[in-house]
Amino acid sequence: MTAAYETLLDCCQAALNVLDRVLEEPPERMTGDLPEAVRGLVCVRDWLIARRRAEPGAGDVQERLDRTNAILSVVTGGEYPLVGVRRQRIVEARDALRQLADSL
């Protein structure tokens, strides 16, 4: 998925668009697009890993990578709860991703 986006911000925005779309769905239909949201977040993570490898001393890259991994964990946890989708976790992940995108 990384190759489809020219910049990290493009990749981040694509993931945000999916999360926004997921949150517009009724709870029983949210799970259908969550795998796409996870793929988008993995794309963001892959961009950041590549950037960290290219610039090993860049502390802001590691901090963004850590934030992205946390967001990815929240979305994955929201996707696979014991019962139903945890909407609030997806809202929190989307908001955190938006903050990350704004910092790019």
Residue, then its C-alpha position, 0 to 999 in steps of 0.5 A: m500500500t505504501a507505493a500507492y501514495e507519494t507522501l506520508l501525508d497522503c498515506c495518513q490522509a487516506a487512513l483518516n478518510v477510511l476511519d471517518r467513513v467507518l465512523e459514519e456507519p451504524p455499529e453493526r456495519m463498522t467492521g466491514d471497512l476496519p481492515e482497510a483502516v488497518r492497512g492504511l495505518v500500516c502504510v503510515r507505519d511503513w513510511l515512518i519506518a523507511r524514514r527512520r532508516a534513512e534518518p536514524g537520528a531523527g527523534d521526531v520520526q521515532e515519536r511519530l512511529d510510536r504514536t502510529n503503533a499506538i493508534l494501530s493497536v487501538v484500531t485493531g483492538g476496536e476491530y476485534p473486541l469480544v462483542g461488537v465494535r468499540r466505537q469510542r476506541i475508533v473515534e479516539a484513534r481517528d482523532a489521534l491520527r488527525q493530530l499526527a497528520d496535522s504535525l506532518 
